Amino acid sequence: MYNCVDGMLKELFSTPPAPEAQMEVKFNYHRYRITVEQNGNAKFVKTG
């Protein structure tokens, strides 16, 4: 998963928005729902 999305997330979070924006990215990957928060924390939830 890291190799597939690292470049996209690095670009997206390289100049993050203000804290009040509360940005996060959610996507599915190999039966997981993945959430990456503005502070860099990631959550993986198995979907099936």
VENHU-V82866 format. One record per residue. N is the residue number from 1. PSI is psi in degrees with one decimal (none if undefined). OMEGA is omega in whole degrees, -180 to 180 (* if undefined). Layout:
N|PSI|OMEGA ; N|PSI|OMEGA
//
This chain:
1|-41.0|-178 ; 2|-46.9|-178 ; 3|-27.2|-177 ; 4|-34.6|-173 ; 5|-4.5|-176 ; 6|-46.9|-179 ; 7|-42.2|180 ; 8|-46.0|-179 ; 9|-37.9|179 ; 10|-45.0|179 ; 11|-43.9|-178 ; 12|-40.2|-175 ; 13|4.8|-178 ; 14|-32.5|174 ; 15|76.8|-173 ; 16|155.5|177 ; 17|173.5|178 ; 18|151.5|-179 ; 19|-32.2|-179 ; 20|-13.5|178 ; 21|-28.8|179 ; 22|54.8|-179 ; 23|143.1|171 ; 24|156.7|179 ; 25|131.6|177 ; 26|138.3|177 ; 27|162.9|177 ; 28|142.9|178 ; 29|118.4|178 ; 30|58.0|176 ; 31|23.1|174 ; 32|142.3|170 ; 33|118.3|-173 ; 34|131.3|177 ; 35|127.0|176 ; 36|119.0|-178 ; 37|166.0|-178 ; 38|-32.3|-179 ; 39|1.2|178 ; 40|-9.8|177 ; 41|142.4|178 ; 42|142.4|178 ; 43|132.0|180 ; 44|123.6|179 ; 45|121.8|180 ; 46|132.6|-176 ; 47|-6.4|-179 ; 48|none|*
//
